[in-house]
Amino acid sequence: MHQIEGEIAVLEARTSSPLGEKERDQLMRLGADLDLAWSHPAATSATRKRIVRAAWRDDCFWSTWR
């Protein structure tokens, strides 16, 4: 049990902290240009994965679809 709790603590420590208001606002503005970011010639599959993962984790994104 203690081992699992220790592993969970390590994973939680690796998790990035929530965005501040300034960073969130910047991302929301960038989100308006999501199509541009997604289809940009320099966008790689890794870039697109990051976009999807960021959108998936952001409750703000999902609240607009509810």
N, C-alpha and C positions, 0 to 999 in steps of 0.2 A: 504494500500500500504506500509506504513512504517513498519507494522508488518511483512509482507512478506519479505521485504528487510532485516529486522533484523534477521529473521530466515535464510535467505540465508547467511548472514554474519557469523552467528554461525556455519552453516554447512561448509562454506569455511574455517573457523578457525580450525575446527576439521580435515580437510583434511591434510594428511601428506605432508611435503614439498618434492619437487622433489629430487631424488637421486643425490648425488654428483658423480663426475667422478670415484672416487675410489670405491664407493658402486656399481655403475653401472657396472664397470669392473668385480667386484667380482660376481655379479649376472649373468653376461654374461658367465663367466667361469663355474658357477654352472649350467647354462642352457645347457651347453654341456653334462652334466650328468643328464639331466632331466629324462631320462628313469630309471636311477639308483635311483634318489630321489623318483620318482613316485612309483616304485615297491619295495622299501625298506620295510622290514618287520615292521619297527617301524613307517612307514608313516600311519597316520590315515586319515579318510575322511576329517577331518578339515585341515590337512596338504595339502591334494590334492586340497581342495577348495582354500587355500591360493595360491598355485602354479597357479591355473587357473586364479584367480583374478589378481595376479601380472602380469601374461602374458597378460591378457586382457587390463590392464591399461597401459602397457609399449609400447609406440609407436615404440620403437626400435624393439621389437618382431614382430610387425605387418609389419614393413617396409621390413623385410626379406621375407615376403609372398606376397608382392605386385608385 
